[in-house]
Amino acid sequence: MKDDESFESALRRFKKACEKAGILSEVRKHQHFEKPSERRKKKQLAAKRKLARRQQKAS
């Protein structure tokens, strides 16, 4: 903690740093094993959704 910093602000700063580093998303990703085929399917679905949103925005 910095000098004269409350616990709440230190916690907020810590949370921001963790979010920026992507620590929580990594932890969630590693909570359970995901087969490579499932990972590929998820990635393809995400790409389809992203493409559909881009096309919808362009229309």
N, C-alpha and C positions, 0 to 999 in steps of 0.2 A: 504494500500500500504506500501511496505517496503521503507526504506530510499533510496533515489536516484534511484527509480524505475520509468520508464516511464509508462504512461497510457497503452500503447500497450502491454507491457510485463505483466502488472498486469491483463489486460483483458485476455491475453493468458493463464496465470496461473489460472484465474477463470474458463475459459472454460474447461481447462484440468480437474480441480477439479470436475466440474459439470458432465463431460463425465465419469469420473472414478466412480462417485457416482451413475450414471445411472438416473439422474434427467430428462434429456430430453426424454429418452425413456419412462419413467413413464408418463410424461406430454402427449406425443403423444398417449399413451395407453388409457388415460382417457379423450381424447378430445371428444369422442362420445361413447354412450353406445353400448356395444357388448353383444349380447345374449350368454348365456353359450354354447348353441349348436354351434353357430358360432365360439366361442373360441376353442371348441373341434375340429371342422373341420379344423381350421387353424393349430392347433397343430399337427393333424394327417398328414396334407399335408406337413408340415415342416419336420416331421419325415420321411415320404416317400422320400422327396427330399434328405434329409441327407443320408438315406440308399442307394439311387441310386448313389449318389456321391461317397460314400465309396466303393460300389461294382465296380463302373467304375474305381476308382483309383487302386483297387486291381487287376483288369484285365490286 
